[in-house]
Amino acid sequence: MTEAAPNFEGLLREALAPVEPPADLVERLESTLTSITELAADELEAWELSAMRDPRNWVRPATALVVGGTAGAALVLLRARRRAHDAPGAGLDGAREAAARALHDLGRETRKLLGER
């Protein structure tokens, strides 16, 4: 029974070892979120207001709105997090500056996704 404990601990240590994500994971995720956002925007553009009178027609635009909004928000957060990670600060002042920079980046990325410059 004493032999099983060290072996069990070793197996747990090996199973719970950190795994590095692929190098291109961020780029793939960003391109996927961008395409989802664009597809949702295209879906919303294709709908006419006259067709919206019938509540049965609300499913596709509502789904496109939720999915596109979620993907767009995730894309904004991903880009802002990458920028914050590229320029880390130190201490409380650095955290305050990073928070201000993150808010500024969120606003800029949101305007970029909405087409406003």
KEKE-3310 file (N, C-alpha, C; in steps of 0.2 Angstrom, whole numbers, plus 5000, padded with zeros to 4 digits):
npx = (5004:5010:5018:5009:5005:5016:5017:5004:5004:5014:5008:4997:5003:5009:4998:4992:5000:5005:5000:5006:4998:4995:5005:4999:4986:4979:4978:4971:4959:4955:4953:4942:4932:4931:4926:4913:4907:4906:4898:4886:4883:4880:4869:4860:4859:4852:4839:4823:4813:4799:4797:4798:4787:4779:4781:4786:4797:4807:4817:4829:4835:4837:4845:4856:4860:4863:4873:4882:4885:4890:4902:4908:4910:4919:4930:4934:4938:4948:4958:4961:4966:4977:4985:4986:4994:5005:5012:5015:5013:5020:5017:5004:5002:5005:4995:4984:4986:4986:4973:4966:4971:4966:4952:4952:4957:4947:4936:4941:4943:4929:4923:4930:4925:4912:4913:4915:4927)
npy = (4994:5006:5008:5012:5025:5035:5032:5036:5049:5054:5051:5060:5072:5072:5072:5084:5093:5109:5114:5121:5132:5131:5141:5149:5150:5162:5170:5161:5161:5174:5176:5168:5173:5185:5182:5176:5187:5195:5187:5187:5200:5202:5193:5200:5212:5207:5205:5212:5226:5225:5211:5209:5210:5199:5188:5175:5177:5182:5174:5171:5184:5188:5178:5180:5192:5190:5180:5187:5199:5193:5187:5198:5206:5197:5197:5210:5210:5201:5207:5218:5213:5207:5218:5224:5214:5214:5226:5226:5233:5239:5237:5246:5258:5255:5245:5253:5261:5251:5247:5259:5260:5248:5251:5261:5255:5245:5254:5259:5247:5243:5254:5252:5239:5242:5251:5264:5277)
npz = (5000:5003:4992:4982:4985:4982:4968:4964:4968:4959:4947:4947:4948:4935:4927:4930:4926:4919:4903:4888:4877:4860:4849:4839:4844:4848:4837:4829:4836:4837:4823:4821:4830:4824:4811:4815:4821:4809:4801:4809:4808:4794:4793:4801:4793:4782:4785:4784:4790:4788:4789:4802:4809:4812:4825:4824:4815:4823:4828:4821:4819:4832:4837:4829:4834:4848:4847:4838:4846:4858:4852:4847:4859:4865:4857:4858:4871:4870:4862:4870:4881:4876:4872:4885:4891:4884:4888:4903:4919:4935:4952:4962:4955:4942:4940:4941:4929:4920:4920:4916:4903:4898:4898:4889:4878:4876:4872:4860:4853:4852:4845:4833:4829:4827:4816:4817:4818)
capx = (5000:5015:5020:5004:5004:5020:5015:4998:5006:5017:5003:4993:5008:5010:4992:4990:5006:5003:5001:5007:4994:4998:5008:4994:4980:4976:4977:4965:4953:4953:4950:4936:4928:4930:4921:4907:4904:4904:4892:4880:4881:4877:4863:4855:4858:4848:4832:4819:4809:4793:4796:4799:4780:4777:4785:4790:4803:4812:4822:4836:4839:4838:4851:4862:4861:4866:4879:4887:4887:4895:4908:4911:4913:4925:4935:4936:4942:4954:4962:4963:4970:4984:4988:4988:4999:5012:5015:5013:5016:5022:5014:4997:5001:5005:4988:4979:4987:4984:4965:4964:4973:4962:4946:4953:4957:4940:4932:4944:4941:4922:4922:4933:4921:4906:4914:4916:4934)
capy = (5000:5012:5009:5015:5032:5039:5031:5039:5056:5055:5051:5066:5078:5072:5073:5091:5098:5114:5113:5127:5132:5132:5147:5152:5150:5169:5172:5157:5163:5181:5176:5164:5178:5191:5179:5175:5194:5198:5183:5189:5207:5201:5191:5206:5217:5204:5206:5218:5227:5223:5204:5208:5211:5192:5186:5169:5179:5185:5169:5171:5190:5188:5173:5183:5198:5187:5177:5192:5203:5189:5186:5205:5207:5192:5199:5216:5208:5197:5212:5223:5209:5206:5224:5224:5209:5216:5231:5226:5238:5236:5240:5249:5263:5251:5242:5259:5263:5246:5248:5265:5258:5243:5254:5265:5250:5243:5259:5259:5241:5243:5258:5249:5234:5246:5254:5271:5279)
capz = (5000:5003:4985:4978:4986:4978:4961:4963:4968:4953:4941:4948:4946:4928:4924:4932:4924:4915:4896:4885:4872:4853:4847:4835:4846:4849:4830:4826:4840:4834:4816:4822:4832:4818:4806:4818:4821:4802:4799:4812:4805:4788:4794:4803:4787:4777:4787:4782:4795:4787:4791:4809:4812:4814:4830:4822:4812:4827:4831:4817:4820:4839:4838:4826:4839:4854:4845:4836:4852:4862:4849:4847:4865:4867:4852:4861:4877:4868:4859:4875:4885:4873:4873:4892:4892:4880:4892:4910:4924:4942:4958:4962:4950:4936:4939:4939:4922:4915:4920:4912:4897:4896:4896:4883:4872:4875:4869:4854:4849:4851:4839:4827:4827:4825:4810:4819:4819)
cpx = (5004:5017:5015:5003:5009:5019:5009:4999:5009:5013:4999:4997:5009:5004:4990:4995:5003:5005:5001:5002:4998:5000:5003:4987:4976:4974:4971:4959:4951:4950:4943:4930:4926:4925:4914:4903:4902:4898:4886:4878:4878:4870:4858:4854:4853:4841:4829:4814:4802:4792:4796:4792:4777:4783:4789:4796:4808:4817:4829:4839:4841:4845:4857:4864:4865:4873:4884:4889:4891:4902:4912:4914:4919:4931:4938:4940:4948:4960:4965:4967:4977:4988:4991:4994:5006:5015:5013:5017:5018:5019:5007:4997:5001:4998:4983:4980:4985:4976:4963:4966:4968:4955:4947:4953:4951:4936:4935:4942:4933:4920:4925:4928:4914:4907:4915:4924:4935)
cpy = (5006:5013:5013:5023:5036:5038:5036:5047:5058:5056:5058:5072:5078:5074:5081:5096:5103:5113:5120:5127:5133:5139:5152:5152:5157:5171:5168:5159:5170:5180:5173:5169:5183:5188:5178:5182:5196:5194:5185:5196:5206:5198:5196:5211:5214:5204:5212:5219:5225:5215:5203:5209:5204:5190:5179:5171:5182:5181:5171:5178:5190:5183:5177:5189:5195:5185:5182:5197:5200:5189:5193:5207:5203:5195:5206:5215:5205:5202:5216:5219:5208:5212:5225:5220:5211:5222:5231:5231:5235:5240:5242:5254:5260:5248:5247:5261:5258:5246:5253:5263:5253:5246:5258:5260:5247:5247:5259:5253:5241:5248:5255:5243:5237:5250:5262:5272:5285)
cpz = (5000:4996:4981:4979:4982:4971:4960:4963:4961:4947:4941:4946:4939:4925:4925:4930:4919:4907:4892:4878:4865:4852:4844:4837:4847:4842:4828:4830:4838:4827:4816:4824:4827:4813:4809:4818:4814:4800:4802:4810:4799:4788:4797:4797:4782:4779:4786:4788:4795:4789:4798:4813:4815:4819:4828:4818:4816:4829:4827:4819:4828:4841:4835:4831:4845:4852:4843:4841:4856:4859:4848:4853:4867:4863:4855:4867:4875:4866:4865:4880:4882:4873:4880:4894:4889:4884:4899:4914:4931:4947:4957:4956:4943:4935:4938:4932:4918:4915:4916:4905:4894:4894:4890:4877:4871:4871:4861:4850:4847:4845:4833:4824:4824:4819:4811:4820:4823)
residu = (MET:THR:GLU:ALA:ALA:PRO:ASN:PHE:GLU:GLY:LEU:LEU:ARG:GLU:ALA:LEU:ALA:PRO:VAL:GLU:PRO:PRO:ALA:ASP:LEU:VAL:GLU:ARG:LEU:GLU:SER:THR:LEU:THR:SER:ILE:THR:GLU:LEU:ALA:ALA:ASP:GLU:LEU:GLU:ALA:TRP:GLU:LEU:SER:ALA:MET:ARG:ASP:PRO:ARG:ASN:TRP:VAL:ARG:PRO:ALA:THR:ALA:LEU:VAL:VAL:GLY:GLY:THR:ALA:GLY:ALA:ALA:LEU:VAL:LEU:LEU:ARG:ALA:ARG:ARG:ARG:ALA:HIS:ASP:ALA:PRO:GLY:ALA:GLY:LEU:ASP:GLY:ALA:ARG:GLU:ALA:ALA:ALA:ARG:ALA:LEU:HIS:ASP:LEU:GLY:ARG:GLU:THR:ARG:LYS:LEU:LEU:GLY:GLU:ARG)
# end
